[in-house]
Amino acid sequence: MKTKTPSAQAYRKQYETAKSLGAAMLACNAVLVPEGYNNLYMLIQNFQRPIMSHNDSADVDYARGLQAHVAGTLKTNFEGQWTLIETESGAISKFAEEIAVKHGGILPLVRIYDGFIGDGDNIKGSREYELIDCAITFTDGGGEIDAASRSQILQVQASCRYNYFGQSGKIGATGSGADVFANTLVNALSSLGGLTPQFNSNDVTIFG
């Protein structure tokens, strides 16, 4: 029996549509960069890239047995799992200790970049995600030691709870979703000192 498949013309049309949506992204094509520990991105092997979402929808019961639902509130608090590669110099152990002692368990900012700029030599990517107030908890123990494991690297597991507000949640965003705090700051500086925004650099507004 002959298997029925789409025609070559149908495949060509679907292929052109797929190309218009962009090339498929490789799962390795992203890095996680803790603020103040930029070089550690090389040792963070697995993590979850954030994405905007809503909390679970709520059921609504109307009169006469009518059932419906409404969307939940915007989700801003997330949790993900990290896998880090330990080194002989104890880079991850030092990182964990500094989070506990120096930062009180919460790292203020972590950035995730996906895509590449230029030849990929720069760690910045074509998209940037800001993870705010990351509560990083390492699992009990600094990795499993096994005397019989002669060809396996030492990995350390950690969980991270963080706030993520999407691309439109950045202070200084432009367009219809411009940040209210940025607008308030501009108005205050203008009225008090006659200062007006002169130019922007890396999401920072310079007044003069």
N, CA and C of each residue as an Amber inpcrd file, in Angstrom:
protein
   624
   0.8460000  -1.1950000   0.0000000   0.0000000   0.0000000   0.0000000
   0.8820000   1.2450000   0.0000000   0.5850000   2.1720000  -0.8310000
   1.3710000   3.3980000  -0.9440000   0.9640000   4.3900000   0.1450000
   1.9690000   4.9310000   0.8420000   1.7030000   5.9350000   1.8760000
   1.4400000   7.2850000   1.2260000   0.3830000   7.9430000   1.6360000
   0.0380000   9.2390000   1.0560000   0.7600000  10.3400000   1.8120000
   1.5070000  11.1630000   1.1020000   2.2570000  12.2770000   1.6920000
   1.9770000  13.5410000   0.9010000   2.2320000  14.7080000   1.5070000
   2.0300000  15.9580000   0.7620000   2.9010000  16.0130000  -0.4910000
   2.4740000  16.7920000  -1.4470000   3.2140000  16.9150000  -2.7000000
   4.4630000  17.7710000  -2.4990000   5.3520000  17.7230000  -3.4750000
   6.5660000  18.5380000  -3.4200000   6.2270000  20.0180000  -3.3980000
   5.1570000  20.4000000  -4.1320000   4.7380000  21.7990000  -4.1490000
   4.2480000  22.2370000  -2.7660000   3.5240000  21.3450000  -2.0630000
   3.0400000  21.6710000  -0.7240000   4.2040000  21.8140000   0.2550000
   5.1930000  20.8990000   0.1250000   6.3740000  20.9960000   0.9780000
   7.1290000  22.2980000   0.7270000   7.2450000  22.6920000  -0.5370000
   7.9480000  23.9350000  -0.8890000   7.2490000  25.1300000  -0.2550000
   5.9240000  25.1570000  -0.3240000   5.1750000  26.2670000   0.2590000
   5.3650000  26.3190000   1.7740000   5.3210000  25.1430000   2.4160000
   5.5030000  25.1000000   3.8660000   6.9230000  25.5060000   4.2570000
   7.8980000  25.1100000   3.4380000   9.2880000  25.4670000   3.6990000
   9.4920000  26.9750000   3.6180000   8.9050000  27.6190000   2.6020000
   9.0280000  29.0660000   2.4630000   8.3600000  29.7780000   3.6440000
   7.2190000  29.2450000   4.0970000   6.5590000  29.8290000   5.2600000
   7.4370000  29.6940000   6.4980000   8.0620000  28.5240000   6.6720000
   8.9400000  28.2980000   7.8170000  10.1290000  29.2450000   7.7910000
  10.6920000  29.4880000   6.5910000  11.8250000  30.4040000   6.4750000
  11.4390000  31.8150000   6.8830000  10.2030000  32.2140000   6.5690000
   9.7600000  33.5640000   6.9140000   9.6150000  33.7540000   8.4190000
   9.4700000  32.6660000   9.1470000   9.3500000  32.7340000  10.6020000
  10.7100000  32.7340000  11.2890000  11.7600000  32.4900000  10.5500000
  13.1000000  32.4650000  11.1220000  13.6160000  31.0490000  11.2710000
  14.9360000  30.9200000  11.2890000  15.5520000  29.6050000  11.4330000
  15.2740000  29.0400000  12.8170000  15.1820000  27.7350000  12.8880000
  14.9740000  27.0800000  14.1810000  16.1620000  27.3710000  15.0990000
  15.8600000  27.7090000  16.3490000  16.9030000  28.0570000  17.3190000
  17.4620000  26.7980000  17.9580000  18.7830000  26.7160000  18.0520000
  19.4190000  25.6030000  18.7540000  19.2470000  25.7810000  20.2550000
  19.0800000  24.6710000  20.9650000  18.8690000  24.7370000  22.4110000
  20.0900000  25.2990000  23.1360000  21.2800000  25.2090000  22.5120000
  22.4980000  25.7090000  23.1510000  22.7540000  27.1800000  22.8560000
  21.8960000  27.7990000  22.0490000  22.1520000  29.1530000  21.5650000
  21.6690000  30.2150000  22.5500000  22.1240000  30.1150000  23.8010000
  21.7940000  31.1110000  24.8170000  22.7830000  30.9720000  25.9620000
  23.0030000  32.0520000  26.6950000  23.8900000  32.0270000  27.8620000
  23.2100000  32.7460000  29.0130000  23.5310000  32.3170000  30.2420000
  23.0350000  32.9510000  31.4570000  24.2080000  33.6260000  32.1400000
  24.0910000  34.9360000  32.3860000  25.2110000  35.7240000  32.9070000
  24.8050000  36.3670000  34.2340000  25.2940000  35.8510000  35.3760000
  25.0130000  36.4990000  36.6580000  25.7400000  37.8390000  36.7520000
  25.0330000  38.8630000  37.1850000  25.6360000  40.1980000  37.3100000
  26.7620000  40.1630000  38.3360000  27.9510000  40.6190000  37.9110000
  29.1140000  40.6110000  38.7850000  29.9310000  39.3320000  38.6890000
  29.4040000  38.3310000  38.0150000  30.0990000  37.0560000  37.8280000
  30.0070000  36.6720000  36.3500000  30.3760000  37.5970000  35.4960000
  30.1320000  37.4540000  34.0630000  30.7840000  36.2240000  33.4500000
  31.9860000  35.8670000  33.9110000  32.6880000  34.7440000  33.3000000
  32.0720000  33.3910000  33.6480000  31.1980000  33.3560000  34.6380000
  30.5880000  32.0870000  35.0310000  29.6220000  31.5450000  33.9760000
  29.2630000  32.3650000  33.0050000  28.3440000  31.8720000  31.9740000
  28.9070000  30.6370000  31.2710000  30.2320000  30.5260000  31.2510000
  30.8550000  29.3710000  30.6100000  30.5590000  28.0720000  31.3550000
  30.2450000  28.1610000  32.6600000  30.0810000  26.9710000  33.4860000
  28.6160000  26.6360000  33.7580000  27.6960000  27.4720000  33.3000000
  26.2740000  27.2080000  33.5310000  25.7480000  26.4400000  32.3290000
  25.5170000  25.1640000  32.5550000  25.2650000  24.2380000  31.4530000
  23.7940000  24.1710000  31.0670000  22.9060000  24.1500000  32.0560000
  21.4740000  24.0410000  31.8010000  20.7170000  25.0940000  32.6040000
  19.7210000  25.6930000  31.9810000  18.8380000  26.6430000  32.6530000
  17.6100000  26.8240000  31.7860000  16.6170000  27.5140000  32.3290000
  15.3860000  27.7550000  31.5830000  15.3340000  29.2160000  31.1310000
  15.0240000  29.4110000  29.8740000  14.8490000  30.7680000  29.3600000
  13.4530000  31.2560000  29.7480000  13.3220000  32.4940000  30.2580000
  12.0070000  32.9770000  30.7030000  11.0880000  33.2990000  29.5320000
   9.8030000  33.2700000  29.8010000   8.7970000  33.6380000  28.8090000
   7.5950000  34.2000000  29.5490000   6.9630000  35.2050000  28.9690000
   5.8130000  35.8370000  29.6110000   4.6260000  34.8900000  29.6160000
   3.8700000  34.9200000  30.7150000   2.7070000  34.0600000  30.8340000
   1.7480000  34.6520000  31.8560000   0.5480000  34.0710000  31.9190000
  -0.4290000  34.4370000  32.9390000  -0.5430000  33.3090000  33.9490000
  -1.0160000  33.6390000  35.1400000  -1.3550000  32.6090000  36.1030000
  -2.5860000  31.8520000  35.6150000  -2.9070000  30.7680000  36.2850000
  -4.0420000  29.9460000  35.8720000  -5.3100000  30.7840000  35.7710000
  -6.1280000  30.4540000  34.7930000  -7.3890000  31.1670000  34.6210000
  -8.3410000  30.8380000  35.7670000  -9.3050000  31.7280000  35.9990000
 -10.2790000  31.5600000  37.0810000 -11.6350000  31.1920000  36.4840000
 -12.2940000  30.2320000  37.1070000 -13.6330000  29.8340000  36.6750000
 -14.6560000  30.8570000  37.1460000 -15.6580000  31.0750000  36.3100000
 -16.7520000  31.9820000  36.6420000 -18.0700000  31.2460000  36.4300000
 -18.9120000  31.2460000  37.4520000 -20.2320000  30.6260000  37.3580000
 -21.2880000  31.7170000  37.3340000 -21.9850000  31.8200000  36.2070000
 -23.0530000  32.8100000  36.0600000 -24.4120000  32.1690000  36.3770000
 -25.4220000  33.0100000  36.3730000 -26.7800000  32.5340000  36.6320000
 -27.2210000  31.5340000  35.5650000 -28.1450000  30.6950000  35.9430000
 -28.7540000  29.7070000  35.0530000 -27.7560000  28.6460000  34.5890000
 -26.7150000  28.4470000  35.3820000 -25.7750000  27.3750000  35.0950000
 -24.7110000  27.6770000  34.0590000 -24.6300000  28.9350000  33.6090000
 -23.6360000  29.2880000  32.6020000 -22.2430000  29.2750000  33.2240000
 -21.3250000  28.5640000  32.5730000 -19.9480000  28.4940000  33.0350000
 -19.0280000  29.1960000  32.0440000 -18.0390000  29.9030000  32.5720000
 -17.0580000  30.6020000  31.7370000 -15.7500000  30.7090000  32.5220000
 -14.8280000  31.4600000  31.9790000 -13.5620000  31.6570000  32.6770000
 -12.9900000  33.0170000  32.2910000 -12.1180000  33.5300000  33.1470000
 -11.3920000  34.7680000  32.8660000  -9.9000000  34.4960000  33.0370000
  -9.0930000  35.2680000  32.3470000  -7.6390000  35.0930000  32.4240000
  -7.1310000  35.4560000  33.8110000  -6.1300000  34.7270000  34.2610000
  -5.4960000  35.0590000  35.5320000  -4.6090000  36.2840000  35.3950000
  -4.0580000  36.7150000  36.5110000  -3.1570000  37.8690000  36.4940000
  -1.8480000  37.5080000  35.7990000  -1.1230000  38.5240000  35.3820000
   0.1590000  38.3180000  34.7220000   1.1390000  37.6710000  35.6900000
   1.7850000  36.6160000  35.2560000   2.7300000  35.9090000  36.1110000
   4.0640000  36.6310000  36.0990000   4.5730000  36.9610000  37.2770000
   5.8450000  37.6760000  37.3820000   6.8730000  36.9240000  38.2120000
   6.4610000  35.8730000  38.9110000   7.3700000  35.1040000  39.7600000
   7.5260000  33.6980000  39.1840000   8.7750000  33.3020000  38.9390000
   9.0460000  32.0370000  38.2680000  10.0980000  31.2490000  39.0420000
  10.2510000  29.9910000  38.6740000  11.2860000  29.1460000  39.2680000
  11.8790000  28.2500000  38.1980000  13.1870000  28.1000000  38.2220000
  13.8690000  27.2540000  37.2560000  15.0070000  26.4910000  37.9020000
  15.5190000  25.5010000  37.1800000  16.6200000  24.6740000  37.6620000
  17.8790000  24.9660000  36.8480000  19.0000000  25.0320000  37.5360000
  20.2910000  25.2540000  36.8810000  21.1920000  24.0410000  37.0950000
  22.0290000  23.7660000  36.1060000  23.1090000  22.7990000  36.2550000
  24.4130000  23.5180000  35.9680000  25.3440000  23.4630000  36.9230000
  26.6110000  24.1670000  36.8020000  27.7590000  23.1690000  36.8370000
  28.8200000  23.4780000  36.1190000  29.9990000  22.6220000  36.0650000
  31.0290000  23.1270000  37.0760000  31.3740000  22.2760000  38.0280000
  32.3940000  22.6440000  39.0100000  33.7790000  22.5250000  38.3860000
  34.7080000  23.3460000  38.8500000  36.0850000  23.3250000  38.3600000
  37.0290000  22.9330000  39.4900000  38.2590000  22.6040000  39.1290000
  39.2490000  22.2340000  40.1400000  39.5890000  23.4010000  41.0610000
  39.3760000  24.6120000  40.5860000  39.6320000  25.7830000  41.4220000
  38.4440000  26.1260000  42.3160000  37.3560000  25.3470000  42.2010000
  36.1940000  25.5730000  43.0580000  35.4100000  26.8210000  42.7090000
  35.2950000  27.1300000  41.4260000  34.6160000  28.3580000  41.0020000
  33.1570000  28.3850000  41.4530000  32.4530000  27.2550000  41.3400000
  31.0420000  27.2260000  41.7150000  30.8930000  27.2630000  43.2270000
  31.7980000  26.6040000  43.9670000  31.7510000  26.6530000  45.4280000
  31.9230000  28.0810000  45.9350000  32.8380000  28.8170000  45.3120000
  33.0440000  30.2140000  45.6930000  31.8130000  31.0500000  45.3520000
  31.2100000  30.7890000  44.1990000  30.0040000  31.4970000  43.7810000
  28.8710000  31.2550000  44.7720000  28.6820000  30.0000000  45.1790000
  27.6210000  29.6620000  46.1230000  27.8530000  30.3360000  47.4670000
  29.0900000  30.3530000  47.9210000  29.3850000  30.9600000  49.2150000
  29.1720000  32.4710000  49.1860000  29.5340000  33.1100000  48.0930000
  29.3260000  34.5570000  47.9970000  27.8460000  34.9070000  47.9430000
  27.0420000  34.0740000  47.2770000  25.5980000  34.3140000  47.2550000
  25.0310000  34.2450000  48.6680000  25.4910000  33.2510000  49.4430000
  24.9860000  33.0580000  50.7980000  25.4780000  34.1410000  51.7490000
  26.7610000  34.4820000  51.6720000  27.3630000  35.3950000  52.6500000
  27.2720000  36.8580000  52.2160000  27.6650000  37.1130000  50.9840000
  27.7440000  38.4980000  50.5030000  26.3890000  39.0510000  50.0870000
  25.5530000  38.2100000  49.4480000  24.2840000  38.6860000  48.8990000
  23.0660000  38.2390000  49.7020000  23.2730000  37.5050000  50.7730000
  22.1490000  37.0820000  51.5950000  21.1930000  36.1400000  50.8960000
  21.6950000  35.3830000  49.9420000  20.8790000  34.3950000  49.2620000
  20.1730000  34.8920000  48.0170000  20.2260000  36.1930000  47.7470000
  19.5230000  36.7490000  46.5850000  20.4930000  37.5410000  45.7180000
  20.6430000  37.1220000  44.4780000  21.4650000  37.8510000  43.5080000
  20.5620000  38.8590000  42.8050000  20.8850000  40.1630000  42.8580000
  19.9580000  41.1920000  42.3560000  19.5930000  41.0520000  40.8850000
  20.5370000  40.6430000  40.0350000  20.2620000  40.6490000  38.6020000
  21.0180000  39.5340000  37.8930000  20.3040000  38.8270000  37.0400000
  20.8910000  37.8320000  36.1430000  20.3450000  38.1120000  34.7540000
  21.2060000  38.0790000  33.7530000  20.7750000  38.3150000  32.3830000
  20.9270000  37.0470000  31.5530000  19.9640000  36.8280000  30.6630000
  20.0440000  35.7470000  29.6970000  20.0660000  36.3650000  28.3100000
  21.0290000  35.9460000  27.4880000  21.1300000  36.4140000  26.1110000
  20.9290000  35.2120000  25.1890000  20.1190000  35.3930000  24.1570000
  20.0670000  34.3640000  23.1250000  20.2930000  35.0000000  21.7540000
  20.7390000  34.1870000  20.8230000  21.1830000  34.7110000  19.5390000
  22.6080000  35.2370000  19.6620000  23.1730000  35.6570000  18.5570000
  24.5410000  36.1610000  18.5300000  24.5820000  37.5420000  17.8780000
  25.5740000  38.3160000  18.2700000  25.8840000  39.5730000  17.5990000
  27.2360000  39.4040000  16.9270000  27.2960000  39.6350000  15.6230000
  28.5390000  39.4550000  14.8820000  28.9240000  37.9930000  14.8120000
  30.1900000  37.6920000  15.1480000  30.6700000  36.3210000  15.0470000
  30.4810000  35.5400000  16.3420000  29.7850000  36.1270000  17.3190000
  29.5370000  35.4370000  18.5710000  30.6340000  35.6040000  19.5960000
  31.6310000  36.4480000  19.3120000  32.7230000  36.6630000  20.2560000
  32.2390000  37.4300000  21.4830000  31.2360000  38.2950000  21.3000000
  30.6620000  39.0570000  22.4070000  29.5870000  38.2210000  23.0750000
  29.5280000  38.2260000  24.4150000  28.5460000  37.4060000  25.1090000
  27.1340000  37.9610000  24.9630000  26.9830000  39.2050000  24.5460000
  25.6480000  39.7500000  24.3280000  25.0070000  39.0770000  23.1140000
  23.6810000  38.9870000  23.1510000  22.9700000  38.3650000  22.0500000
  21.9820000  39.3190000  21.4170000  21.1720000  38.8150000  20.5190000
  20.1900000  39.6530000  19.8330000  18.9700000  39.9260000  20.7090000
  18.7860000  39.1330000  21.7740000  17.7020000  39.3680000  22.7350000
  18.2600000  39.2500000  24.1400000  17.7000000  40.0530000  25.0500000
  18.1650000  40.0650000  26.4340000  16.9720000  39.9210000  27.3730000
  17.1330000  39.0810000  28.3860000  16.0990000  38.8560000  29.3870000
  16.6890000  39.1700000  30.7600000  15.9710000  39.9510000  31.5640000
  16.4480000  40.3260000  32.8820000  15.6950000  39.5420000  33.9550000
  16.4420000  38.7730000  34.7470000  15.8940000  38.0510000  35.8800000
  16.2560000  38.8380000  37.1320000  15.2440000  39.2730000  37.8710000
  15.4430000  40.2040000  38.9840000  15.2650000  39.4780000  40.3120000
  16.1350000  39.8230000  41.2920000  16.0820000  39.2710000  42.6550000
  16.0250000  37.7480000  42.6230000  17.1020000  37.1640000  42.1570000
  17.1790000  35.7110000  42.0070000  17.5570000  35.0570000  43.3370000
  16.6200000  34.3040000  43.9070000  16.8820000  33.5290000  45.1270000
  17.4270000  32.1810000  44.6980000  18.7380000  32.0130000  44.8400000
  19.4250000  30.8210000  44.3260000  19.6930000  29.8710000  45.4880000
  19.2130000  28.6560000  45.3550000  19.3780000  27.6400000  46.3930000
  20.0810000  26.4320000  45.8000000  21.2390000  26.1000000  46.3450000
  21.9780000  24.9280000  45.8860000  21.4890000  23.6930000  46.6370000
  21.4210000  22.5740000  45.9320000  20.9930000  21.3360000  46.5690000
  22.0230000  20.9170000  47.6060000  21.5960000  20.0550000  48.5320000
  22.5010000  19.5970000  49.5810000  23.7130000  18.9130000  48.9600000
  24.8690000  19.4120000  49.3110000  26.0940000  18.8520000  48.7540000
  26.5180000  19.6060000  47.5130000  27.8110000  19.6030000  47.2650000
  28.3570000  20.3320000  46.1300000  28.6410000  19.4610000  44.9320000
  27.7880000  18.4830000  44.7070000  28.0000000  17.5640000  43.5880000
  28.2980000  16.1660000  44.0940000  27.9180000  15.1770000  43.3200000
  28.0860000  13.7730000  43.7360000  29.4470000  13.2460000  43.3260000
  30.2110000  12.8110000  44.3170000  31.5280000  12.2440000  44.0740000
  31.3990000  10.7310000  43.9190000  32.0430000  10.1920000  42.8980000
  31.9880000   8.7610000  42.6340000  33.3850000   8.3020000  42.2280000
  33.9880000   7.4630000  43.0770000  35.3600000   7.0220000  42.8150000
  35.4740000   6.2140000  41.5300000  34.3670000   5.6330000  41.0670000
  34.4040000   4.8200000  39.8570000  34.1310000   5.6330000  38.6040000
  33.8250000   6.9160000  38.7660000  33.4930000   7.7520000  37.6080000
  34.7560000   8.4410000  37.1150000  35.3500000   7.8910000  36.0830000
  36.6370000   8.4020000  35.5850000  36.5060000   9.2520000  34.3220000
  35.2980000   9.3580000  33.8090000  35.1170000  10.1390000  32.5800000
  33.8590000  11.0010000  32.6720000  33.5360000  11.4580000  33.8680000
  32.3400000  12.2640000  34.0820000  32.7180000  13.5340000  34.8340000
  32.2610000  14.6740000  34.3320000  32.5410000  15.9360000  35.0100000
  31.6760000  16.0670000  36.2500000  32.1040000  16.9040000  37.1850000
  31.3610000  17.1420000  38.4230000  30.3620000  18.2690000  38.1880000
  29.1000000  17.9700000  38.4030000  28.0420000  18.9490000  38.1950000
  27.3590000  19.2840000  39.5030000  26.8980000  20.5340000  39.6120000
  26.2110000  21.0110000  40.8050000  24.8270000  21.5020000  40.3890000
  23.8070000  21.1230000  41.1430000  22.4290000  21.5090000  40.8400000
  22.0000000  22.6630000  41.7430000  21.2100000  23.5620000  41.1760000
  20.6770000  24.6800000  41.9470000  19.2930000  25.0290000  41.4190000
  18.4680000  25.5660000  42.2910000  17.1650000  26.0850000  41.8750000
  17.1840000  27.5940000  42.0350000  16.4270000  28.2760000  41.1930000
  16.4170000  29.7430000  41.1980000  14.9860000  30.2520000  41.0790000
  14.5570000  31.0290000  42.0580000  13.2870000  31.7420000  41.9690000
  13.5990000  33.1950000  41.6310000  12.8420000  33.7490000  40.7020000
  13.1570000  35.0870000  40.2220000  11.8910000  35.7840000  39.7400000
  12.0090000  37.1010000  39.5840000  10.9410000  37.9000000  38.9790000
  11.3380000  38.2420000  37.5550000  10.3730000  38.1380000  36.6600000
  10.6060000  38.4840000  35.2550000   9.3950000  39.2500000  34.7510000
   9.6510000  40.4090000  34.1570000   8.5810000  41.3000000  33.7270000
   8.5430000  41.4870000  32.2140000   9.2750000  40.6640000  31.4860000
   9.2380000  40.7430000  30.0370000  10.0340000  41.9100000  29.4880000
  10.0530000  42.0180000  28.1750000  10.7810000  43.0940000  27.5140000
  10.1280000  44.4500000  27.7480000   8.8010000  44.4700000  27.8530000
   8.0880000  45.7400000  28.0120000   8.1400000  46.2490000  29.4410000
   8.6820000  45.4720000  30.3730000   8.7310000  45.8950000  31.7660000
   9.9820000  46.6620000  32.1260000  10.8700000  46.9040000  31.1580000
  12.1030000  47.6250000  31.4580000  11.8300000  49.1180000  31.6490000
  12.4770000  49.7100000  32.6420000  12.3450000  51.1510000  32.8480000
  12.9400000  51.8740000  31.6470000  12.1860000  52.8290000  31.1230000
  12.6530000  53.5680000  29.9580000  12.1620000  53.0000000  28.6540000
  11.2350000  52.0360000  28.7000000  10.6850000  51.4700000  27.4670000
   9.9750000  52.5580000  26.6820000   9.9760000  52.4300000  25.3710000
   9.3820000  53.4430000  24.5210000   8.0830000  52.9520000  23.9350000
   7.3640000  53.8510000  23.2900000   6.1170000  53.4750000  22.6350000
   4.9390000  53.6110000  23.5810000   3.8240000  52.9380000  23.2210000
   2.6070000  53.0620000  24.0040000   2.7750000  52.4890000  25.3970000
   3.7580000  51.5900000  25.5790000   3.9720000  50.9890000  26.8890000
   5.1060000  51.6510000  27.6490000   5.3910000  52.9300000  27.3680000
   6.4870000  53.6390000  28.0270000   6.3280000  53.5810000  29.5340000
   7.4540000  53.4300000  30.2420000   7.4200000  53.2340000  31.6790000
   7.0040000  54.4970000  32.3990000   6.0660000  54.3660000  33.3260000
   5.5340000  55.5240000  34.0390000   6.5860000  56.1590000  34.9260000
   7.5140000  55.3610000  35.4650000   8.5510000  55.9130000  36.3220000
   9.5210000  56.7820000  35.5250000   9.8430000  56.3470000  34.3180000
  10.7280000  57.1490000  33.4760000  10.0680000  58.4810000  33.1230000
   8.7710000  58.4590000  32.7990000   8.0650000  59.6890000  32.4710000
   8.0130000  60.6240000  33.6680000   7.7900000  60.0780000  34.8590000
   7.7530000  60.8880000  36.0780000   9.0960000  61.5380000  36.3340000
  10.1790000  60.7930000  36.1250000  11.5180000  61.3350000  36.3310000
  11.7970000  62.4760000  35.3660000  11.4370000  62.3060000  34.1180000
  11.6500000  63.3610000  33.1250000  10.8980000  64.6230000  33.5240000
   9.6460000  64.4850000  33.9270000   8.8440000  65.6390000  34.3100000
   9.4020000  66.3390000  35.5370000   9.8830000  65.5490000  36.5230000
  10.4140000  66.1300000  37.7500000  11.6850000  66.9180000  37.4840000
  12.6020000  66.3620000  36.7190000  13.8520000  67.0560000  36.4050000
  13.6090000  68.3040000  35.5760000  12.6190000  68.2240000  34.7110000
  12.3090000  69.3750000  33.8670000  11.7570000  70.5270000  34.6840000
  10.9020000  70.2330000  35.6630000  10.2610000  71.2950000  36.4410000
  11.1680000  71.8560000  37.5190000  12.0280000  71.0160000  38.1040000
  12.8660000  71.4740000  39.2080000  14.1500000  72.1430000  38.7440000
  14.8200000  71.5200000  37.8170000  16.1200000  72.0560000  37.4420000
  16.2340000  72.4860000  36.0010000  15.1620000  72.3930000  35.2810000
  15.2060000  72.7430000  33.8760000  16.0020000  71.7680000  33.0390000
  16.2340000  70.5640000  33.5690000  17.0130000  69.5750000  32.8300000
  16.0980000  68.7780000  31.9000000  16.5730000  68.5180000  30.7340000
  15.8140000  67.7440000  29.7560000  16.6770000  66.6030000  29.2410000
  16.0700000  65.5040000  28.8140000  16.8630000  64.3850000  28.2870000
  17.5880000  64.7740000  27.0100000  18.9150000  64.4970000  26.9740000
  19.7340000  64.8590000  25.8290000  19.9210000  63.6770000  24.8690000
  20.2500000  62.4970000  25.4160000  20.4150000  61.3210000  24.5650000
  20.3380000  60.0810000  25.4400000  20.1760000  58.9200000  24.7780000
  20.0800000  57.6440000  25.4790000  21.2870000  56.7890000  25.1440000
  21.7540000  56.0210000  26.1250000  22.8550000  55.1020000  25.9120000
  22.6160000  53.8570000  26.7520000  22.4320000  52.7170000  26.0870000
  22.2410000  51.4450000  26.7830000  21.1210000  51.5280000  27.8170000
  19.9620000  52.0360000  27.3840000  18.7700000  52.1550000  28.2230000
  18.9450000  53.1590000  29.3640000  20.0070000  54.0030000  29.3050000
  20.2200000  55.0440000  30.3170000  20.0150000  56.4010000  29.6580000
  19.1630000  57.2500000  30.2630000  18.8700000  58.5690000  29.7140000
  19.7920000  59.5970000  30.3600000  20.4960000  60.3710000  29.5370000
  21.4140000  61.4130000  30.0000000  20.6850000  62.7590000  29.9360000
  20.6710000  63.4730000  31.0810000  20.0120000  64.7720000  31.1610000
  21.0560000  65.8890000  31.1500000  20.6330000  67.0510000  30.6550000
  21.5380000  68.1810000  30.6180000  20.7950000  69.4850000  30.3850000
